[in-house]
Amino acid sequence: MPLTREEVFALIDEKIFTNNSAQIQASEVNALLKVIYDNAPNTGFEHYIGEAFGGGVIFHLWKDSEGVEHGLVVDTVDLSAGHLWSWVNTAIGSSAMSTWDGLTNSNAIVAQSGHSISAAKLCLDSTNNGFNDWYLPAPNELLILLNINFNISKSLSNIGGTPLSYNSTYWTSFEFTADHSVAYSTADIYSSNNTKQANYRVRAIRQF
């Protein structure tokens, strides 16, 4: 099996202490460190899926047209175990109907006339883990998260976070009709169009 990074550094320490000196040939260090790079996955990304970063755990990565790396981060905990989508029961329209841009949807929800409370507001107002740019995910964003839920749940557990609740329903920021919006079940990754006053779980995400 390939040596882990920790095992490589342990070998370097062993060589130093065996020689009773801090003197060690650069060629020996380079040879050992090369093991790390030769056996590390070459993804072309600085970060990786499942990494604890940016206030939560990374669950998606991409690069823009200039090669700059970006990612989606899920919060470590639910903001609510049961919260309505919005108190307002009139249509917002296309500005809250992006399948992939949850931030735009969330801003449109809270900007609606008569708005006071919503799942989107809960996310936008959050300052969890020192960040203030959380939002309610769009359907595609939540789908990415649900499809790799096992990996992300393990990472969340490792850092003291809370995995997504099994057999529970989570809101997205997508408005379906004037009085219905889209939510997803974690049990079967099934979407449903639910009344905006239904009480479902809320988990925020953010971008970097």
Helices and strands as residue ranges (DSSP letters): H 5-18, H 26-39, E 52-53, E 56-63, E 69-75, E 80-83, G 94-96, H 102-111, H 119-124, G 128-130, H 139-147, H 149-158, E 169-175, E 180-185, E 191-195, E 200-202, E 205-207
